[in-house]
Amino acid sequence: MHEFSLMTGVLDAVEISARENNASKITEVKLVIGAMSEVLEEAMDFAFEALSPGTLAEGARLTMTKVSPKSRCLACGEEFEHDRLHFACPRCDSLATQLIAGKEMYIESMEIET
């Protein structure tokens, strides 16, 4: 379960930032996760609940926003959203496409108390 490693990194990063901003508590952590990132939201929730006790994020709310896959056709330049399995360009049917969104995972923001 790589979500535990990911959440360890998230908690380390938000705790460092919170301390640099003289926070006494983190009340919310907001993540953006691409649908193609292979990150399971349920596992991230579980990891957050398991790893946050004893940190400034203990009791905080974890919010995750999912980003849909989006690709660009290398043949005609069309940009289009799609599901995890269908990458063909809807304009020209080319399979020569490049994923431009949907693999990201980053901390969007956090809310703190000082």
Biopython code that builds the backbone (N, CA, C, O; Angstrom):
import numpy as np
from Bio.PDB.StructureBuilder import StructureBuilder

atoms = [
    (1, "MET", "N", (0.844, -1.183, 0.000)),
    (1, "MET", "CA", (0.000, 0.000, 0.000)),
    (1, "MET", "C", (0.888, 1.245, 0.000)),
    (1, "MET", "O", (1.345, 1.680, 1.057)),
    (2, "HIS", "N", (1.135, 1.818, -1.178)),
    (2, "HIS", "CA", (2.008, 2.977, -1.261)),
    (2, "HIS", "C", (1.359, 4.246, -0.712)),
    (2, "HIS", "O", (2.034, 5.261, -0.544)),
    (3, "GLU", "N", (0.072, 4.198, -0.437)),
    (3, "GLU", "CA", (-0.606, 5.369, 0.119)),
    (3, "GLU", "C", (-0.038, 5.759, 1.480)),
    (3, "GLU", "O", (-0.036, 6.942, 1.823)),
    (4, "PHE", "N", (0.446, 4.787, 2.269)),
    (4, "PHE", "CA", (1.048, 5.126, 3.555)),
    (4, "PHE", "C", (2.317, 5.951, 3.357)),
    (4, "PHE", "O", (2.556, 6.912, 4.088)),
    (5, "SER", "N", (3.126, 5.579, 2.373)),
    (5, "SER", "CA", (4.330, 6.364, 2.072)),
    (5, "SER", "C", (3.968, 7.759, 1.575)),
    (5, "SER", "O", (4.573, 8.750, 1.981)),
    (6, "LEU", "N", (2.973, 7.825, 0.691)),
    (6, "LEU", "CA", (2.529, 9.122, 0.183)),
    (6, "LEU", "C", (2.008, 10.003, 1.315)),
    (6, "LEU", "O", (2.345, 11.185, 1.393)),
    (7, "MET", "N", (1.188, 9.427, 2.190)),
    (7, "MET", "CA", (0.614, 10.211, 3.279)),
    (7, "MET", "C", (1.679, 10.631, 4.282)),
    (7, "MET", "O", (1.579, 11.706, 4.873)),
    (8, "THR", "N", (2.693, 9.803, 4.483)),
    (8, "THR", "CA", (3.805, 10.206, 5.350)),
    (8, "THR", "C", (4.458, 11.461, 4.798)),
    (8, "THR", "O", (4.761, 12.388, 5.549)),
    (9, "GLY", "N", (4.673, 11.497, 3.498)),
    (9, "GLY", "CA", (5.250, 12.681, 2.864)),
    (9, "GLY", "C", (4.340, 13.893, 2.958)),
    (9, "GLY", "O", (4.805, 15.006, 3.202)),
    (10, "VAL", "N", (3.051, 13.680, 2.764)),
    (10, "VAL", "CA", (2.077, 14.780, 2.872)),
    (10, "VAL", "C", (2.107, 15.353, 4.286)),
    (10, "VAL", "O", (2.211, 16.566, 4.468)),
    (11, "LEU", "N", (2.016, 14.480, 5.278)),
    (11, "LEU", "CA", (1.997, 14.959, 6.667)),
    (11, "LEU", "C", (3.297, 15.655, 7.046)),
    (11, "LEU", "O", (3.273, 16.667, 7.747)),
    (12, "ASP", "N", (4.428, 15.128, 6.594)),
    (12, "ASP", "CA", (5.713, 15.798, 6.855)),
    (12, "ASP", "C", (5.709, 17.203, 6.260)),
    (12, "ASP", "O", (6.114, 18.162, 6.918)),
    (13, "ALA", "N", (5.254, 17.321, 5.020)),
    (13, "ALA", "CA", (5.265, 18.617, 4.335)),
    (13, "ALA", "C", (4.331, 19.628, 4.997)),
    (13, "ALA", "O", (4.712, 20.780, 5.204)),
    (14, "VAL", "N", (3.104, 19.200, 5.333)),
    (14, "VAL", "CA", (2.173, 20.164, 5.927)),
    (14, "VAL", "C", (2.597, 20.535, 7.342)),
    (14, "VAL", "O", (2.382, 21.666, 7.780)),
    (15, "GLU", "N", (3.195, 19.594, 8.055)),
    (15, "GLU", "CA", (3.639, 19.906, 9.412)),
    (15, "GLU", "C", (4.796, 20.913, 9.382)),
    (15, "GLU", "O", (4.829, 21.838, 10.194)),
    (16, "ILE", "N", (5.727, 20.743, 8.472)),
    (16, "ILE", "CA", (6.835, 21.706, 8.341)),
    (16, "ILE", "C", (6.282, 23.088, 8.012)),
    (16, "ILE", "O", (6.662, 24.080, 8.635)),
    (17, "SER", "N", (5.382, 23.150, 7.032)),
    (17, "SER", "CA", (4.802, 24.435, 6.637)),
    (17, "SER", "C", (4.002, 25.056, 7.775)),
    (17, "SER", "O", (4.076, 26.263, 8.004)),
    (18, "ALA", "N", (3.240, 24.235, 8.486)),
    (18, "ALA", "CA", (2.439, 24.741, 9.604)),
    (18, "ALA", "C", (3.332, 25.318, 10.699)),
    (18, "ALA", "O", (3.049, 26.387, 11.238)),
    (19, "ARG", "N", (4.396, 24.614, 11.020)),
    (19, "ARG", "CA", (5.323, 25.106, 12.059)),
    (19, "ARG", "C", (6.003, 26.404, 11.619)),
    (19, "ARG", "O", (6.201, 27.306, 12.433)),
    (20, "GLU", "N", (6.360, 26.501, 10.342)),
    (20, "GLU", "CA", (6.975, 27.731, 9.820)),
    (20, "GLU", "C", (6.019, 28.917, 9.918)),
    (20, "GLU", "O", (6.452, 30.069, 9.960)),
    (21, "ASN", "N", (4.719, 28.629, 9.955)),
    (21, "ASN", "CA", (3.702, 29.677, 10.052)),
    (21, "ASN", "C", (3.095, 29.782, 11.447)),
    (21, "ASN", "O", (1.998, 30.311, 11.626)),
    (22, "ASN", "N", (3.832, 29.267, 12.431)),
    (22, "ASN", "CA", (3.442, 29.351, 13.848)),
    (22, "ASN", "C", (2.057, 28.778, 14.135)),
    (22, "ASN", "O", (1.320, 29.317, 14.960)),
    (23, "ALA", "N", (1.705, 27.696, 13.463)),
    (23, "ALA", "CA", (0.400, 27.064, 13.673)),
    (23, "ALA", "C", (0.415, 26.226, 14.947)),
    (23, "ALA", "O", (1.420, 25.607, 15.298)),
    (24, "SER", "N", (-0.709, 26.225, 15.614)),
    (24, "SER", "CA", (-0.882, 25.342, 16.765)),
    (24, "SER", "C", (-1.606, 24.064, 16.351)),
    (24, "SER", "O", (-1.565, 23.054, 17.054)),
    (25, "LYS", "N", (-2.276, 24.127, 15.186)),
    (25, "LYS", "CA", (-3.065, 22.990, 14.729)),
    (25, "LYS", "C", (-3.342, 23.127, 13.239)),
    (25, "LYS", "O", (-3.513, 24.232, 12.724)),
    (26, "ILE", "N", (-3.384, 21.992, 12.557)),
    (26, "ILE", "CA", (-3.838, 21.936, 11.170)),
    (26, "ILE", "C", (-5.277, 21.448, 11.212)),
    (26, "ILE", "O", (-5.559, 20.397, 11.788)),
    (27, "THR", "N", (-6.194, 22.204, 10.604)),
    (27, "THR", "CA", (-7.607, 21.816, 10.659)),
    (27, "THR", "C", (-8.092, 21.134, 9.379)),
    (27, "THR", "O", (-9.077, 20.396, 9.406)),
    (28, "GLU", "N", (-7.408, 21.378, 8.259)),
    (28, "GLU", "CA", (-7.793, 20.726, 7.009)),
    (28, "GLU", "C", (-6.596, 20.628, 6.085)),
    (28, "GLU", "O", (-5.775, 21.541, 6.004)),
    (29, "VAL", "N", (-6.512, 19.499, 5.387)),
    (29, "VAL", "CA", (-5.501, 19.282, 4.351)),
    (29, "VAL", "C", (-6.258, 18.971, 3.073)),
    (29, "VAL", "O", (-7.099, 18.073, 3.047)),
    (30, "LYS", "N", (-5.956, 19.725, 1.997)),
    (30, "LYS", "CA", (-6.626, 19.521, 0.711)),
    (30, "LYS", "C", (-5.618, 18.984, -0.296)),
    (30, "LYS", "O", (-4.573, 19.589, -0.536)),
    (31, "LEU", "N", (-5.955, 17.833, -0.880)),
    (31, "LEU", "CA", (-5.105, 17.202, -1.881)),
    (31, "LEU", "C", (-5.804, 17.191, -3.229)),
    (31, "LEU", "O", (-7.033, 17.170, -3.298)),
    (32, "VAL", "N", (-5.022, 17.204, -4.298)),
    (32, "VAL", "CA", (-5.519, 17.011, -5.654)),
    (32, "VAL", "C", (-4.888, 15.716, -6.149)),
    (32, "VAL", "O", (-3.669, 15.548, -6.119)),
    (33, "ILE", "N", (-5.750, 14.796, -6.609)),
    (33, "ILE", "CA", (-5.272, 13.480, -7.021)),
    (33, "ILE", "C", (-5.833, 13.150, -8.392)),
    (33, "ILE", "O", (-7.046, 13.175, -8.599)),
    (34, "GLY", "N", (-4.952, 12.844, -9.322)),
    (34, "GLY", "CA", (-5.363, 12.466, -10.665)),
    (34, "GLY", "C", (-5.927, 11.057, -10.703)),
    (34, "GLY", "O", (-5.450, 10.166, -10.001)),
    (35, "ALA", "N", (-6.946, 10.863, -11.528)),
    (35, "ALA", "CA", (-7.589, 9.560, -11.645)),
    (35, "ALA", "C", (-6.635, 8.489, -12.171)),
    (35, "ALA", "O", (-6.860, 7.299, -11.950)),
    (36, "MET", "N", (-5.583, 8.896, -12.857)),
    (36, "MET", "CA", (-4.615, 7.950, -13.412)),
    (36, "MET", "C", (-3.394, 7.760, -12.506)),
    (36, "MET", "O", (-2.442, 7.082, -12.893)),
    (37, "SER", "N", (-3.409, 8.337, -11.331)),
    (37, "SER", "CA", (-2.241, 8.282, -10.439)),
    (37, "SER", "C", (-2.112, 6.975, -9.685)),
    (37, "SER", "O", (-1.100, 6.737, -9.026)),
    (38, "GLU", "N", (-3.126, 6.122, -9.773)),
    (38, "GLU", "CA", (-3.132, 4.836, -9.058)),
    (38, "GLU", "C", (-3.164, 5.018, -7.548)),
    (38, "GLU", "O", (-2.742, 4.131, -6.807)),
    (39, "VAL", "N", (-3.661, 6.162, -7.086)),
    (39, "VAL", "CA", (-3.812, 6.432, -5.659)),
    (39, "VAL", "C", (-5.277, 6.205, -5.303)),
    (39, "VAL", "O", (-6.171, 6.791, -5.912)),
    (40, "LEU", "N", (-5.512, 5.351, -4.313)),
    (40, "LEU", "CA", (-6.869, 5.057, -3.869)),
    (40, "LEU", "C", (-7.262, 6.007, -2.753)),
    (40, "LEU", "O", (-6.598, 6.084, -1.720)),
    (41, "GLU", "N", (-8.364, 6.738, -2.979)),
    (41, "GLU", "CA", (-8.817, 7.716, -1.984)),
    (41, "GLU", "C", (-9.118, 7.063, -0.642)),
    (41, "GLU", "O", (-8.799, 7.624, 0.406)),
    (42, "GLU", "N", (-9.727, 5.887, -0.665)),
    (42, "GLU", "CA", (-10.053, 5.203, 0.589)),
    (42, "GLU", "C", (-8.786, 4.859, 1.371)),
    (42, "GLU", "O", (-8.750, 4.977, 2.596)),
    (43, "ALA", "N", (-7.761, 4.437, 0.659)),
    (43, "ALA", "CA", (-6.493, 4.107, 1.310)),
    (43, "ALA", "C", (-5.806, 5.367, 1.840)),
    (43, "ALA", "O", (-5.151, 5.324, 2.882)),
    (44, "MET", "N", (-5.951, 6.480, 1.132)),
    (44, "MET", "CA", (-5.383, 7.745, 1.621)),
    (44, "MET", "C", (-6.110, 8.183, 2.890)),
    (44, "MET", "O", (-5.475, 8.648, 3.836)),
    (45, "ASP", "N", (-7.434, 8.040, 2.917)),
    (45, "ASP", "CA", (-8.199, 8.347, 4.131)),
    (45, "ASP", "C", (-7.722, 7.493, 5.297)),
    (45, "ASP", "O", (-7.495, 7.997, 6.397)),
    (46, "PHE", "N", (-7.573, 6.195, 5.047)),
    (46, "PHE", "CA", (-7.135, 5.270, 6.090)),
    (46, "PHE", "C", (-5.739, 5.649, 6.589)),
    (46, "PHE", "O", (-5.497, 5.683, 7.795)),
    (47, "ALA", "N", (-4.831, 5.930, 5.666)),
    (47, "ALA", "CA", (-3.465, 6.300, 6.042)),
    (47, "ALA", "C", (-3.455, 7.599, 6.840)),
    (47, "ALA", "O", (-2.694, 7.729, 7.799)),
    (48, "PHE", "N", (-4.290, 8.559, 6.455)),
    (48, "PHE", "CA", (-4.370, 9.827, 7.173)),
    (48, "PHE", "C", (-4.842, 9.598, 8.604)),
    (48, "PHE", "O", (-4.276, 10.144, 9.551)),
    (49, "GLU", "N", (-5.883, 8.785, 8.749)),
    (49, "GLU", "CA", (-6.410, 8.487, 10.087)),
    (49, "GLU", "C", (-5.380, 7.740, 10.936)),
    (49, "GLU", "O", (-5.295, 7.960, 12.144)),
    (50, "ALA", "N", (-4.608, 6.870, 10.315)),
    (50, "ALA", "CA", (-3.625, 6.079, 11.054)),
    (50, "ALA", "C", (-2.368, 6.876, 11.410)),
    (50, "ALA", "O", (-1.774, 6.659, 12.466)),
    (51, "LEU", "N", (-1.963, 7.795, 10.532)),
    (51, "LEU", "CA", (-0.683, 8.489, 10.704)),
    (51, "LEU", "C", (-0.778, 9.873, 11.345)),
    (51, "LEU", "O", (0.221, 10.377, 11.859)),
    (52, "SER", "N", (-1.951, 10.493, 11.325)),
    (52, "SER", "CA", (-2.052, 11.866, 11.831)),
    (52, "SER", "C", (-2.060, 12.000, 13.357)),
    (52, "SER", "O", (-1.658, 13.053, 13.851)),
    (53, "PRO", "N", (-2.494, 10.994, 14.139)),
    (53, "PRO", "CA", (-2.426, 11.157, 15.598)),
    (53, "PRO", "C", (-0.999, 11.455, 16.068)),
    (53, "PRO", "O", (-0.035, 10.818, 15.645)),
    (54, "GLY", "N", (-0.903, 12.439, 16.952)),
    (54, "GLY", "CA", (0.401, 12.859, 17.446)),
    (54, "GLY", "C", (1.074, 13.922, 16.596)),
    (54, "GLY", "O", (2.177, 14.367, 16.915)),
    (55, "THR", "N", (0.416, 14.337, 15.507)),
    (55, "THR", "CA", (0.947, 15.405, 14.657)),
    (55, "THR", "C", (0.048, 16.630, 14.792)),
    (55, "THR", "O", (-0.996, 16.570, 15.441)),
    (56, "LEU", "N", (0.450, 17.729, 14.184)),
    (56, "LEU", "CA", (-0.400, 18.922, 14.183)),
    (56, "LEU", "C", (-1.697, 18.689, 13.407)),
    (56, "LEU", "O", (-2.653, 19.451, 13.556)),
    (57, "ALA", "N", (-1.736, 17.648, 12.583)),
    (57, "ALA", "CA", (-2.918, 17.352, 11.775)),
    (57, "ALA", "C", (-3.877, 16.385, 12.466)),
    (57, "ALA", "O", (-4.867, 15.967, 11.866)),
    (58, "GLU", "N", (-3.604, 16.031, 13.693)),
    (58, "GLU", "CA", (-4.508, 15.136, 14.408)),
    (58, "GLU", "C", (-5.900, 15.762, 14.484)),
    (58, "GLU", "O", (-6.050, 16.903, 14.920)),
    (59, "GLY", "N", (-6.913, 15.011, 14.058)),
    (59, "GLY", "CA", (-8.284, 15.504, 14.071)),
    (59, "GLY", "C", (-8.648, 16.384, 12.888)),
    (59, "GLY", "O", (-9.787, 16.841, 12.787)),
    (60, "ALA", "N", (-7.702, 16.629, 11.994)),
    (60, "ALA", "CA", (-7.963, 17.486, 10.830)),
    (60, "ALA", "C", (-8.844, 16.756, 9.818)),
    (60, "ALA", "O", (-8.983, 15.533, 9.855)),
    (61, "ARG", "N", (-9.427, 17.529, 8.923)),
    (61, "ARG", "CA", (-10.255, 17.010, 7.835)),
    (61, "ARG", "C", (-9.355, 16.856, 6.607)),
    (61, "ARG", "O", (-8.574, 17.752, 6.287)),
    (62, "LEU", "N", (-9.470, 15.721, 5.928)),
    (62, "LEU", "CA", (-8.754, 15.487, 4.681)),
    (62, "LEU", "C", (-9.749, 15.592, 3.537)),
    (62, "LEU", "O", (-10.750, 14.878, 3.507)),
    (63, "THR", "N", (-9.466, 16.494, 2.589)),
    (63, "THR", "CA", (-10.321, 16.694, 1.420)),
    (63, "THR", "C", (-9.507, 16.367, 0.176)),
    (63, "THR", "O", (-8.384, 16.843, 0.011)),
    (64, "MET", "N", (-10.089, 15.549, -0.698)),
    (64, "MET", "CA", (-9.391, 15.174, -1.928)),
    (64, "MET", "C", (-10.250, 15.539, -3.135)),
    (64, "MET", "O", (-11.442, 15.233, -3.176)),
    (65, "THR", "N", (-9.640, 16.187, -4.105)),
    (65, "THR", "CA", (-10.291, 16.528, -5.365)),
    (65, "THR", "C", (-9.690, 15.643, -6.444)),
    (65, "THR", "O", (-8.471, 15.579, -6.600)),
    (66, "LYS", "N", (-10.556, 14.958, -7.191)),
    (66, "LYS", "CA", (-10.117, 14.052, -8.245)),
    (66, "LYS", "C", (-10.025, 14.807, -9.571)),
    (66, "LYS", "O", (-10.930, 15.567, -9.916)),
    (67, "VAL", "N", (-8.934, 14.601, -10.313)),
    (67, "VAL", "CA", (-8.749, 15.214, -11.630)),
    (67, "VAL", "C", (-8.951, 14.138, -12.691)),
    (67, "VAL", "O", (-8.299, 13.095, -12.663)),
    (68, "SER", "N", (-9.848, 14.399, -13.616)),
    (68, "SER", "CA", (-10.137, 13.453, -14.704)),
    (68, "SER", "C", (-8.973, 13.396, -15.687)),
    (68, "SER", "O", (-8.251, 14.379, -15.855)),
    (69, "PRO", "N", (-8.791, 12.257, -16.332)),
    (69, "PRO", "CA", (-7.753, 12.162, -17.361)),
    (69, "PRO", "C", (-8.062, 13.089, -18.542)),
    (69, "PRO", "O", (-9.211, 13.220, -18.964)),
    (70, "LYS", "N", (-7.023, 13.719, -19.055)),
    (70, "LYS", "CA", (-7.150, 14.584, -20.224)),
    (70, "LYS", "C", (-5.919, 14.349, -21.088)),
    (70, "LYS", "O", (-4.798, 14.302, -20.581)),
    (71, "SER", "N", (-6.124, 14.205, -22.370)),
    (71, "SER", "CA", (-5.024, 13.944, -23.298)),
    (71, "SER", "C", (-5.045, 14.918, -24.461)),
    (71, "SER", "O", (-6.041, 15.590, -24.726)),
    (72, "ARG", "N", (-3.905, 14.971, -25.147)),
    (72, "ARG", "CA", (-3.768, 15.769, -26.373)),
    (72, "ARG", "C", (-3.418, 14.804, -27.494)),
    (72, "ARG", "O", (-2.543, 13.951, -27.345)),
    (73, "CYS", "N", (-4.103, 14.946, -28.607)),
    (73, "CYS", "CA", (-3.823, 14.126, -29.778)),
    (73, "CYS", "C", (-2.559, 14.646, -30.453)),
    (73, "CYS", "O", (-2.452, 15.835, -30.753)),
    (74, "LEU", "N", (-1.608, 13.753, -30.688)),
    (74, "LEU", "CA", (-0.361, 14.157, -31.331)),
    (74, "LEU", "C", (-0.521, 14.304, -32.839)),
    (74, "LEU", "O", (0.343, 14.874, -33.505)),
    (75, "ALA", "N", (-1.620, 13.793, -33.379)),
    (75, "ALA", "CA", (-1.876, 13.901, -34.820)),
    (75, "ALA", "C", (-2.573, 15.202, -35.185)),
    (75, "ALA", "O", (-2.179, 15.868, -36.142)),
    (76, "CYS", "N", (-3.620, 15.576, -34.421)),
    (76, "CYS", "CA", (-4.405, 16.755, -34.812)),
    (76, "CYS", "C", (-4.417, 17.873, -33.761)),
    (76, "CYS", "O", (-4.907, 18.969, -34.035)),
    (77, "GLY", "N", (-3.881, 17.606, -32.562)),
    (77, "GLY", "CA", (-3.804, 18.638, -31.530)),
    (77, "GLY", "C", (-5.024, 18.761, -30.636)),
    (77, "GLY", "O", (-5.026, 19.573, -29.711)),
    (78, "GLU", "N", (-6.062, 17.973, -30.890)),
    (78, "GLU", "CA", (-7.280, 18.009, -30.070)),
    (78, "GLU", "C", (-6.957, 17.656, -28.619)),
    (78, "GLU", "O", (-6.218, 16.706, -28.361)),
    (79, "GLU", "N", (-7.507, 18.418, -27.672)),
    (79, "GLU", "CA", (-7.414, 18.088, -26.253)),
    (79, "GLU", "C", (-8.775, 17.594, -25.806)),
    (79, "GLU", "O", (-9.798, 18.197, -26.130)),
    (80, "PHE", "N", (-8.790, 16.486, -25.055)),
    (80, "PHE", "CA", (-10.052, 15.864, -24.687)),
    (80, "PHE", "C", (-9.940, 15.106, -23.380)),
    (80, "PHE", "O", (-8.892, 14.556, -23.043)),
    (81, "GLU", "N", (-11.059, 15.090, -22.645)),
    (81, "GLU", "CA", (-11.152, 14.281, -21.431)),
    (81, "GLU", "C", (-11.617, 12.884, -21.821)),
    (81, "GLU", "O", (-12.291, 12.700, -22.834)),
    (82, "HIS", "N", (-11.249, 11.914, -21.009)),
    (82, "HIS", "CA", (-11.607, 10.523, -21.300)),
    (82, "HIS", "C", (-11.593, 9.722, -20.008)),
    (82, "HIS", "O", (-11.260, 10.249, -18.947)),
    (83, "ASP", "N", (-11.955, 8.453, -20.100)),
    (83, "ASP", "CA", (-11.875, 7.604, -18.926)),
    (83, "ASP", "C", (-10.497, 6.939, -18.885)),
    (83, "ASP", "O", (-9.621, 7.262, -19.687)),
    (84, "ARG", "N", (-10.314, 6.020, -17.955)),
    (84, "ARG", "CA", (-9.010, 5.386, -17.761)),
    (84, "ARG", "C", (-8.600, 4.466, -18.911)),
    (84, "ARG", "O", (-7.416, 4.158, -19.048)),
    (85, "LEU", "N", (-9.531, 4.027, -19.726)),
    (85, "LEU", "CA", (-9.222, 3.003, -20.716)),
    (85, "LEU", "C", (-9.288, 3.454, -22.171)),
    (85, "LEU", "O", (-8.766, 2.769, -23.051)),
    (86, "HIS", "N", (-9.917, 4.588, -22.436)),
    (86, "HIS", "CA", (-10.133, 5.006, -23.823)),
    (86, "HIS", "C", (-9.351, 6.289, -24.130)),
    (86, "HIS", "O", (-9.692, 7.374, -23.658)),
    (87, "PHE", "N", (-8.295, 6.132, -24.935)),
    (87, "PHE", "CA", (-7.403, 7.251, -25.233)),
    (87, "PHE", "C", (-7.515, 7.754, -26.677)),
    (87, "PHE", "O", (-6.861, 8.733, -27.037)),
    (88, "ALA", "N", (-8.312, 7.115, -27.483)),
    (88, "ALA", "CA", (-8.400, 7.501, -28.894)),
    (88, "ALA", "C", (-8.972, 8.909, -29.028)),
    (88, "ALA", "O", (-9.895, 9.293, -28.310)),
    (89, "CYS", "N", (-8.413, 9.654, -29.944)),
    (89, "CYS", "CA", (-8.864, 11.023, -30.192)),
    (89, "CYS", "C", (-10.299, 11.004, -30.728)),
    (89, "CYS", "O", (-10.596, 10.282, -31.679)),
    (90, "PRO", "N", (-11.181, 11.790, -30.124)),
    (90, "PRO", "CA", (-12.568, 11.814, -30.607)),
    (90, "PRO", "C", (-12.731, 12.533, -31.947)),
    (90, "PRO", "O", (-13.746, 12.363, -32.623)),
    (91, "ARG", "N", (-11.733, 13.337, -32.334)),
    (91, "ARG", "CA", (-11.831, 14.065, -33.606)),
    (91, "ARG", "C", (-11.312, 13.234, -34.783)),
    (91, "ARG", "O", (-11.957, 13.170, -35.829)),
    (92, "CYS", "N", (-10.130, 12.589, -34.610)),
    (92, "CYS", "CA", (-9.520, 11.898, -35.757)),
    (92, "CYS", "C", (-9.286, 10.398, -35.521)),
    (92, "CYS", "O", (-8.769, 9.708, -36.400)),
    (93, "ASP", "N", (-9.659, 9.901, -34.355)),
    (93, "ASP", "CA", (-9.513, 8.484, -33.987)),
    (93, "ASP", "C", (-8.066, 8.009, -33.843)),
    (93, "ASP", "O", (-7.826, 6.805, -33.755)),
    (94, "SER", "N", (-7.123, 8.906, -33.819)),
    (94, "SER", "CA", (-5.726, 8.509, -33.634)),
    (94, "SER", "C", (-5.513, 7.977, -32.216)),
    (94, "SER", "O", (-6.121, 8.451, -31.257)),
    (95, "LEU", "N", (-4.640, 6.988, -32.112)),
    (95, "LEU", "CA", (-4.245, 6.471, -30.802)),
    (95, "LEU", "C", (-2.945, 7.115, -30.323)),
    (95, "LEU", "O", (-2.462, 6.817, -29.231)),
    (96, "ALA", "N", (-2.388, 7.994, -31.141)),
    (96, "ALA", "CA", (-1.160, 8.706, -30.771)),
    (96, "ALA", "C", (-1.552, 9.907, -29.910)),
    (96, "ALA", "O", (-1.698, 11.023, -30.410)),
    (97, "THR", "N", (-1.719, 9.665, -28.623)),
    (97, "THR", "CA", (-2.138, 10.709, -27.707)),
    (97, "THR", "C", (-1.174, 10.787, -26.532)),
    (97, "THR", "O", (-0.459, 9.832, -26.228)),
    (98, "GLN", "N", (-1.170, 11.936, -25.883)),
    (98, "GLN", "CA", (-0.301, 12.172, -24.730)),
    (98, "GLN", "C", (-1.159, 12.639, -23.554)),
    (98, "GLN", "O", (-1.937, 13.585, -23.680)),
    (99, "LEU", "N", (-1.010, 11.972, -22.419)),
    (99, "LEU", "CA", (-1.745, 12.346, -21.220)),
    (99, "LEU", "C", (-1.211, 13.681, -20.709)),
    (99, "LEU", "O", (-0.009, 13.815, -20.482)),
    (100, "ILE", "N", (-2.085, 14.670, -20.523)),
    (100, "ILE", "CA", (-1.653, 15.991, -20.042)),
    (100, "ILE", "C", (-2.235, 16.327, -18.671)),
    (100, "ILE", "O", (-1.825, 17.308, -18.051)),
    (101, "ALA", "N", (-3.177, 15.532, -18.196)),
    (101, "ALA", "CA", (-3.731, 15.717, -16.849)),
    (101, "ALA", "C", (-4.297, 14.389, -16.377)),
    (101, "ALA", "O", (-4.761, 13.571, -17.171)),
    (102, "GLY", "N", (-4.248, 14.194, -15.065)),
    (102, "GLY", "CA", (-4.836, 13.002, -14.495)),
    (102, "GLY", "C", (-3.864, 12.118, -13.746)),
    (102, "GLY", "O", (-4.278, 11.140, -13.124)),
    (103, "LYS", "N", (-2.559, 12.442, -13.791)),
    (103, "LYS", "CA", (-1.570, 11.660, -13.037)),
    (103, "LYS", "C", (-1.030, 12.424, -11.838)),
    (103, "LYS", "O", (-0.211, 11.895, -11.086)),
    (104, "GLU", "N", (-1.471, 13.643, -11.654)),
    (104, "GLU", "CA", (-0.926, 14.492, -10.603)),
    (104, "GLU", "C", (-1.371, 14.052, -9.213)),
    (104, "GLU", "O", (-2.401, 13.398, -9.047)),
    (105, "MET", "N", (-0.584, 14.422, -8.241)),
    (105, "MET", "CA", (-0.963, 14.299, -6.837)),
    (105, "MET", "C", (-0.161, 15.354, -6.096)),
    (105, "MET", "O", (1.068, 15.298, -6.049)),
    (106, "TYR", "N", (-0.867, 16.319, -5.515)),
    (106, "TYR", "CA", (-0.178, 17.380, -4.799)),
    (106, "TYR", "C", (-1.059, 17.954, -3.701)),
    (106, "TYR", "O", (-2.276, 17.771, -3.688)),
    (107, "ILE", "N", (-0.408, 18.651, -2.786)),
    (107, "ILE", "CA", (-1.103, 19.343, -1.716)),
    (107, "ILE", "C", (-1.586, 20.665, -2.284)),
    (107, "ILE", "O", (-0.784, 21.505, -2.692)),
    (108, "GLU", "N", (-2.891, 20.846, -2.309)),
    (108, "GLU", "CA", (-3.464, 22.088, -2.828)),
    (108, "GLU", "C", (-3.370, 23.195, -1.781)),
    (108, "GLU", "O", (-2.965, 24.317, -2.088)),
    (109, "SER", "N", (-3.745, 22.873, -0.546)),
    (109, "SER", "CA", (-3.699, 23.869, 0.525)),
    (109, "SER", "C", (-3.923, 23.169, 1.854)),
    (109, "SER", "O", (-4.186, 21.969, 1.924)),
    (110, "MET", "N", (-3.809, 23.965, 2.897)),
    (110, "MET", "CA", (-4.157, 23.487, 4.226)),
    (110, "MET", "C", (-4.690, 24.671, 5.024)),
    (110, "MET", "O", (-4.364, 25.825, 4.747)),
    (111, "GLU", "N", (-5.504, 24.365, 6.008)),
    (111, "GLU", "CA", (-6.001, 25.391, 6.916)),
    (111, "GLU", "C", (-5.389, 25.140, 8.283)),
    (111, "GLU", "O", (-5.266, 23.999, 8.726)),
    (112, "ILE", "N", (-5.006, 26.232, 8.945)),
    (112, "ILE", "CA", (-4.333, 26.104, 10.235)),
    (112, "ILE", "C", (-4.973, 27.027, 11.260)),
    (112, "ILE", "O", (-5.690, 27.969, 10.920)),
    (113, "GLU", "N", (-4.695, 26.732, 12.520)),
    (113, "GLU", "CA", (-5.013, 27.641, 13.626)),
    (113, "GLU", "C", (-3.706, 28.096, 14.216)),
    (113, "GLU", "O", (-2.769, 27.310, 14.356)),
    (114, "THR", "N", (-3.638, 29.383, 14.568)),
    (114, "THR", "CA", (-2.412, 29.904, 15.184)),
    (114, "THR", "C", (-2.655, 30.245, 16.638)),
    (114, "THR", "O", (-1.742, 30.698, 17.328)),
]
sb = StructureBuilder()
sb.init_structure("model")
sb.init_model(0)
sb.init_chain("A")
sb.init_seg("    ")
for serial, (resi, resn, name, xyz) in enumerate(atoms, 1):
    if name == "N":
        sb.init_residue(resn, " ", resi, " ")
    sb.init_atom(name, np.array(xyz, "f"), 0.0, 1.0, " ", f" {name:<3s}", serial, name[0])
structure = sb.get_structure()
